[in-house]
Amino acid sequence: MALTLILACIAALFLLAPVAITIRAGAVARPVVYGLSATACSILLIAAAPTLLGGDTLVQILPLGIPWIGAHLRLDALAAFFLVVVNLGGAIASLYAIGYGRHEAAPERVLPFIPAFLAAMNLVVIADDAFVFLFAWELMSLTSWALVMTDHRDGGSRHAGYVYLVMASFGTLCLLLAFGLLAGSHGGYSFTTMRLSTLATGLQPVLLLLVLLGAGSKAGIVPLHVWLPLAHPAAPSHVSALMSGVMTKVAVYGLIRIVFDLAGPTAWWWSIVVLVVGAITAVLGVLYALMQHDLKRLLAYHTVENIGIIYIGLGLALAFQANQMAFGAALALTAALFHVLNHSLFKSLLFLGTGAVLTATGHRDMERLGGLIHRMPVTALTFLIGCAAISALPPLNGFVSEWLTFQAILLSPALPQWGLKFLVPAVGASLALSAALAAACFVKAFGVTFLGRPRSPEAAVAREVDVFSTGTMIGLAVLCLLAGVLPGLIVDALSHAVAELAGGTRLPPQSTLPWLSLIPVSAARSSYNGLLLLIFIVCTASLIAVAVHRFASRAVRRAAAWDCGFPDASPATQYTAGSFAQPIRRVFGRLAFRASERVEMPEPGRLEAARLHVKVHDLIWQWLFVPIAKAVNVASIRLNRLQFLTIRSYLGLVFAVLVILLAGLALWQ
């Protein structure tokens, strides 16, 4: 019954696309489409919850798809968890868009694709055969590409759409080849058949590479992250929240489904590859974010960082699982899945907050903002909560999942391989570094955007946004706080999905512990209590505030802030986003970005302003993708002569290709 209801809601979301096209009036279509999308996502979330909390696995086969095979669909605890993530984010983004959509210049280019995008992501999660999975995966890519291309007249949006489409097509091709390896020469394309088959040892490295490229290109791992900082600024803010907070998690689901479920027993060295990719992705993602002045680009690079954190958890789980350390695998998987949920919450909150700032001021550049805390207090408070959560500060949710990841790292000395004994502590150091840099980055983001004095006339006259936007941001902020204060409830809810992946092992029940404590291993090793920490913070802050106002306020003198020697107060004397990033850029810039600085200083007595020119390069784009693009261009020019072959030459070419394919099939068997 639950799976039938889920399919009905997915079908309803698909049907909303032509409805949005039919309704011409944007003022009528916006609340109808977004309201029905939010309703469908809410029903999907409720329908998936019983399976997540321990319900039976549901399977259904529809007479669609590949002939004689049909369309296989499956709802187990893992799929149910990701359905909750997808539809929680979808419902909140849809409600936000009811208000935000009033400012869309071309709603007819957004409304038809939003429900189809949501439906495709849901279909990916419940797919139980390769055809349905890849069909939904490609539909998810195409609908999100259409949303990135909303402002198609802008050259930057067209470039972002082109790069995104190329990366998405490359990822789909890699997943197609990965499923081909899993299906084998007998063509067992259903996931049930793949689970029963065994992959040859020599093909395991190929499978891991294809899955990392296929799912990683959509998730945004380094070096396949280049589309994120281009696509997120081009898309509307609620679409950016969906792509960053939800779609990248669907990509993580694809990796988990294949590696932990379909591929069978894996070798221990798989974990080394995933751990190294995760550590590099986390550190480079946050370093790139620190260099940004555009809020959306900054958040896009932080998506890269958080995907790296999730991959670190998955790499630890692979290491423990390969060495029959079931409890360690369960702990690492719990940390990774918890961070999937956490990132969907606080990243959606931050993107929606950025959308509110963009609506109120028309700017994403932090250098043209400032002082918004007085004019947009609700947005400022919720954005601050999101900044604290993504910086892994307790008692918010981001701290819990990263703390659990560190708890899994502390179990690594029991691993027998010396390579892992040395690698895992280095990965832990990378995780700590990325957390510290994230805190610095969001001090910059919040401080420059909301504090100080306005840096533009638009920021000086900004006003709070509509009730739908503020309401959804408040709701996400409350969820970030609840997930950090009551983590035991979420850990217990994840236990069935973790048990499916870790051979039946799960963490001990947490929700029944005194004071809602979280004790993943043992009380003697470590424990965390978000509720007591919140009470302590509130009481301490209240006492300090009372003491300051009662005993110290009379001694305070108010005066203008120091203005660097200028008699007229000017926003130009404030710290800027570049000022915050300068120390980090000088430490890491040469290595990570080949950064260069040039100062133009006028001669004494001249009144021209001094100027600082800073250049930061994306080395991965320059060293990897630019040469590939040039090679493809050269190859396409040389292969262009194939279209001028004679019929005899074409037949000979087809015959040669057929012989090669048959020889390959014979060797495979």
N, C-alpha and C positions, 0 to 999 in steps of 0.2 A: 504494500500500500504506500509506504514512504517513497519508494523508488518511482512508482507511478505518479505520485504527486510532484516529485522533483522533475520528471520528464514533462509533465503538464506545464509547470512553471517555466521551464526552458523553452518549450514551444510557444508559450504566451510571450516571452521576451522576444523571440524571433518574429512573432506576428506584430509586435509593436513597431518594428521598423517600417513596414508599409503604412501603418496607421500614422506615423509621424510624417510620412511623405504626403499622405492624403489630406491631413489637416494643414491648410495653408497658413492660417494665422498663427504667428509665433507666440502671441500672448495666450492663445488657447492651447496650442500644442505643448508648450513648455510644462505647465503643471500636470497635464494629462500624461505625457510620456514619462516625465521624471517621477511623478507620483505613482504610476502603475509599476515602474521599474523598482522603486523602493518597496512597494507592496510585494512584488514577486520575489525580490531578494529576501525580504523578511520571512516569507513562507518557506523559501528554500533553506534558510538558516534554521528555522524551527523544525523542518522535516529531517534535517541531517543530525540534529542534536541527539536523538535517542540512540542512533548507531554509534556516535562518538562516545556516548556514556556507557556503552556495553551492550548495545542491541545486536541482533543477528546480522550477519553479512547477507545482503540482498543481491540477487543476480537476475538479469532479464535479458532476453535475446529478441531483437526486433527483426522482421523480414526486410531489412535494408542493408546497404553496404555491399560487400563483396558477395557475388552469387555463391550459393550453397554454404556460406558461412554465416551471413547475417551480421547485424550490429550487436555486439556484446557490450553490456553495461553492468557495472558492479558498484555497489555501495558498501565499503567496509569502513573500519574505524579511521584509517589513514585518509581515505577519500572524504569521509564525513568531516574530519578536522579542516581539511583545505576548503571544503564547501562552506564551513562556518567562516573561515578567513575571507574567502571571496565575497560572500554575500553580506557579511558585516560591512566590509569596505564598500561594496556596491550600494547598499541601502543608505549609508551615510553620505556617500558622494552624490547620490541621486537627490536626497533631501537638500543638500547644500546647493545643488544646481538649480533648484526651483527659484531661489533668490538670485544666485550668481548669474543664471542664464538670462536675466533681464538685460545684461550688459553685453551679450554676445552679438557681434556684428552680423554674423551669418548663421542663425540658429538652424536653418535648413541643412547645413553641412555638418551639424553635430547631432541633432535629435535622432535621425534614423540609425546612427551607428552605435550610440550608447547602449541600447538594449541588446543589439546583436553582439556587441563586444562582451557584455555580461553573460549572455547565453553561451557564447563560445567558450569562455573560461570555465563555466560550470560543466560543459560537455567534455572538456579535456579531463577534468577530475574524475568523472564517472565512467570514462571510456575503459573498456576491457578487451579491446583488440587493437591492432596496429592501425587498421584503416580508420576507425572512428577517432582514435587519438590524433593521428596526423591530419585528418580532415578538420577536426575542431581546432587543432593547433594552428593550421594555416588560416582558418577563418578568424581566429583570434588575432593573428598577425595582420591580416588585411584590414579588418575593421579598425584596429588601433592605428594602422598606417593612415587610413582615411581621416581619423581624428587628428593625427599629427599634421595633416595637410589642410586643416581647417582654413588657415589663412594662406591659400595656395598662391596668391599674387605676390607674396613676400618671398624674395630670393632665399633668405635664410630658412624659411619653412620648407621650401622645395628641396633645398640641399639636405635638410634634416630628414625629410621623407624619403629621399633617395638612399641615403646611408642606412636608414632604418630598414627599408625594404630589402636592400642587399644583404644585410646582416640576418634578417629574418629568414630569407630564402636559403641562405647558407646553413643556418641552424636546422631548418626543416630537412634539407638534403642530408645532413649528418645523422639526424634522427631516423630518417628513412633507411639509411645504410645500417644503422645500429639495429633496428628492428629486423632488417633482412638477415643479419648475423644470428639474432636470437631465434628467428623463425626456422633457420636451417634450410637445407636443400629440399625438405618435405613441405615447406610452406605452411608451417603452423603459426598462423598470424594471430590467433587468439592468445590472450595473456595466460590463460589456463594451460594451454599447450606449451608455451614458453617456460612456464614454471616447472614443467615436468622434464624438459630437455636439459642437456648438459652441453655447455659451450666448450669447444676444444681449447686446451691451454694456450696454444699459439695464437688464438684469436682474442684472448682476454685483453691484451694491451690495446688492440685495435678497437674493441668495444668501449673500453674506458675512454680512449681518446675521442671517439665519435660522440659519446654521451656528454663529455665535458664540453666539446665544441657545440653540440646541438642545443643542450639545455643551458649551457653557460653563456652562449651568445644572447639568449633571451633574458637570462638573469643579470648579466652585466659583469661577469668576471673579467679581470685583466688577463689578456689584452683585448678582449672582445667587448669592452665597455664603451667604445667610442660613440655609439648611437645615443646613449643616455643623455649626455650634456647637450646634445643637439635636439633631441626629440622632446624632452620635457619642457624647455622654454617655449617651443613652438606650439605645444598643445594647450588647450584651455586648462585652467588650474584644477578643476575636478577630474579632468581626464588625466592630468599628470599624477594626481593622487591615486587614481585607479592603476595607472601603468606602473608607478613606483611601489605603491603599497600593496597591490594585489597581483598584477600580471607577473611581476618578477617572482612572486611566491608560487605561482602556477609553474614557472620554470623550475623552481626548486623541487616542487612536487614531481615533475618529470624525472629529474635526477634520482630522487629517492625511490620512486616507483621502479625504475629500471635497475639501479645498482643494488638496492636492498631487497627487492622483491623478485624481479624477473631474471636477473643474472645468475642467481644461485650462489653457492659459496665462493667467496672472493679471496684473492691472495693478500697477504699483509702489506705488500708494497703498494697496493692501490691507495692505502691511507697516506703514504708519503706524498704521492702526486696531489691528492686532494688537499692535504694540509699545506703544502707549499703554495698551491694556487690560492688557497684561502688567506694565508698570511700576507702574500704579496698584494692580493686584492684589497685587503683591509687597510694596509699601510698606505699604498699608493692612492687609494680612494680618498682617504682623509687628507692626504697631502695636497692632492689636486683641489679638494674642496676649500682648503685654506687659502688658495690663491684667487678664488673667485670673488667678484663683486656683485654679480647677478645672483639674486636669491634662488631662483629656480635652478641655475647651473650648480650652485653650491649644494642644494638638496639632492640634485641628481648624482653628484659625485659621492655624497654620503650614502646614497643607495648602494653604490659600488662597495663602499666600506662595510656596510651591514651585511651584504651578501657574502663578503669575505668572512665575517664572523660566523655566519650560518655554515659556510663550508668548513670552517675550522671544527665546529661541532660534529659535522658529518664525517670529516676525516678521522677524528678521534673515535667515533663510533665504529668505523671500518677497522681501525687498528685493534680495538678491544674485541670486536666480533671475530676477527680472523684468528685471535689468540684464545678463543673460548672464554673470554672474560665478560660474561653476559651482563653482570651488573654495571661494569664500566660502560658498556655499549648502551645500556638503558639510560644511564645518567647523561651521556653525551647526546643521545637522540632527544631526550627530554629538553636539554638545553637548546639544541638546534630548533626544535619545533616551537618551544616557548619564544625564541627570538623571532621566528617567523611571524607569530601572532603580535609580538611587541612591535616589531618594525612596521607591520601593517597599520598599527594604531598611531604611533607617534609620527611616522612619516606622512600618513594621510593628514593628520592634524597640522603638520608644518606646511604642507602644500596648500591646504585650505586656508591657513593663515596668510600665506603668501598671496593667494588669490584675493583675500580681503584687502590686503595692503595695495595690491595692484588695482582693485576696483576703486579704492578711496583716493589713490594718488596718481594712478596711471604709470607708475614706475616700478621696475624690479631692481634697478641699480641702487645698491645701498648708499652710494655716494650722493644720491639725490633724495634721501629719506632723512629720518631723524625726528625726534620729538613726538613720535606718534603715541607714546604711552599716555599722554594727556588728552589726545583727541580720539583715540581708539582703545579705551581701557580694557574692554573685554577681549578684543583681539590680542592685545599686548599680554594679558595674563595667560590666556590659553597658549599663545606662542611660547611664552616663557616656560610653561609646563612641558610643552613638547621639546624645547631645547634642553631642559634638565633631564627628560627621559632619554633622549637620544645620546646625551653625554654620560649615561649610566650612573646618574646620581640617585642614591636612595632618598626616600622610600618609593621611587617610581619604578615602572615596569622594566625599563631598559637595564637597570642594575641587576635585577634578579636573574635574567637569562645569561648575562655575561658572568655573573658570579657562579652560576651553575656550570658554565663552560670552564671556568678556572678550577672548580671542584673536580671536574673530569680530568683536567690537566694534572692535578695533584696525584691522580691515580696512575699516571704514566710510568713511574719508576718500576712498577710491577711488569711492564712489557718486556718480553725476552729479547727482542731485537735491539742491538746497540744503536742502529741507525735511528730508531724511534726514541730511544733513551736520550739521545742528543738533540733530535729534531723537535720533539714536543716542548721542552723548556724554551727553545728559541721561538717557537710559535707562540707560547705564552707571553714571552717578552714583546713580541710583535702586537699581540692583542692588548697588552697593557699600554704600549706606545700609542696605538690607534685610539684607545679610550681617552688618554690624556690629550692628544691632539684634537679629538672631537670636542672636548670641553672647551679648549681654546678657540676652536672654530665657531662655536655657538655663543661664546661670550662676544665675539666679534659680530656675529649675525644679529643677536638681540640688541647689543649695545649700540651699534651704529644705526640700526633701523628704528629703534623705539626710544632711545635715550638721547640726551643732548638737545640741541636746537635744530629746527627744521633746516634742511639744506636746499630746499626748493620751495617756490610759492605753493605748489600743489600739496606738499607735505604740511605746510603751515595752515591750510584750510581743510585738511582731511576730516572726515566724519566717520563714525562707526557705521558698519554695513548693516544689511537687513537682518531680520530676526531668524530666518532660515539658516543663514550663514553663521551667525553667532551661536545659535542653538546647537548646530551640529558640532561646532568647535568645542563648545562647553561639554557636550556629550563625550567626545573623544578624550578631552582632558580628564574627565571623571573616570573613564575606562582605564586610562594610563595610570591613574592613582590607585584604582581598585586592583588592577593586576599586580601592582607593586606591593600593596598592603596585604592582599589576600592571595599570595602566589600558590599556597597549598591547594586551593580549590582548582586552579588551572592545571597544576601538576597531576592531580588525581584525574582530571578530565582527559589529560593526554595519555594516561597509563595504558588504555586499551590499544591506541595507535602505536605506542612504543612497544607493547608486548607483541604485536603483529610483526614488527620489524626485528626485534631482539630475541626471537625464539621463545616467547612466552614470559620473559623476564621484565619486570617493571620496578619502579621505585616503591618503597613502602608507602602506605597511605599517609597523607600529610594533613588532610583537613581535620582529622580528629586529634591532632596534637594540641597541647595546652597553649593558649594565647595565639592560636593560628600560626605557630612557628613553622619554619621550613628547615628540616633536617634531612638532607638527601642521603648522607652516608651514615654518620653517627654523631651523637651530641658531643662526644669527646673530640671529634675532628673539627666540626664546624656546624654552625646553625645561623639562621637569619630570622628576624621577626620584624616585618615591616610595620605591623600595627603598633608595637611598642616604640619603634623608632619614630613613627609619625606623631604619637602622643608626646614623646620627648621633645621633638622639634617644635611642635605647637606650643607646649608649655614653656620651653626655654625662650622662644621668640617672643611670646606674650610677656614674660617677666622682664626681658630686656627692654621691650617697647615701653612698658609701664615705668620702669626705672628711668629710662632716658627722658620721657615726657614729664615725669614728676620731679626729678632731681637735677636733670642736666639742661633742660630746655631754657631755663632762665639765664644761664650763662652763655648761651649761643648768640652770636652776633651775625646778622645777615649782611652779606656784601656780594658784589658781583664777582664772578669767577675770574681767576687770573687770565688775562687775555694776551699773553705772550708779548707784552709791550705795546700792543696796539690800543689806541684810546677808544676805538669804536668796537663794540661787541659784534663779532662776525662768526657765522658758522664755519668759516674757513680756518679758524684757529682751533677747531676741534680735532680730535683723533678721527682718522678715516679708516675704512676697511683695509687700505694699503698699509696704514701704520700698524695695525694689528698683525698683519701677515708678514711684515718686513723681517722680524727676527727669525721666524720659521723659514722664510724664503732664503735667508742668508746661510742658514745651517744646512738645509736640504736642497736648496735650489740648484746648485751646480750639478749635483748628482742626479736628481729626479727630473728636473725641468730644463737644464742648461740655461738657467736664468741669468740675465744680464741687466745691469743698472748703468744709466748714464745721467749725470747731473749737468744741467745748464745753469751756471751761476753768473749773473750780470756783474760787470766791473763795479768797483766802489764808486758811489755817486750816482749811478744809474737807477732808475725807478722800475725797471722791468722786473717781473716776477721770476724767481728761480723756478726751474722745472726739473722734475725727476722722471726719466723715461725708463720704464721697466718692461722687459720682454720675457715672457714665460712660454716655453715650447712644450707641446705634447710629443714627447720623444717616440711614444708607441705609434702615434699617427704618422710621424715623419719617417720613422725607420722601418715600419712594418706595412702599413696600409698604402702609403704613397708608392713605394716600389711595387706592391702587388697591383695597384691600379695601372701603373705604367706597363707592367708586364702583360696584363690582360689586354690593354689597348694595342700593344705591339702584336700580340698573338691574334687578336681579332682582325687586324689589318692583313696579316699574312694568311689567315684562314679564309679571308674573304674571297679568295680565288676559287674556293670550292663551289661557289654558286655558278661558276662558269664552266663546270665540267660537262663533258658529253654524257649521253645516256649510258653508253658502254662503260665509261669511267665510274658513273654512279653505281651501276650494277656490280662492278668489280669491288668497289669500296664497301657496299652493303654485304657482299659475300665474305669479304675478309673480316669484317666486324662480326658476322655471324659465326664464322669459324673460331674466332678468338673467344667469343662468349661460350660456345659449346665446349671448347677446351678448358676454359676456366671452370665450368660446371662439372665436367668430368673429374678434374683434379680436386674439386671441393668434395665430391662424393667419395 
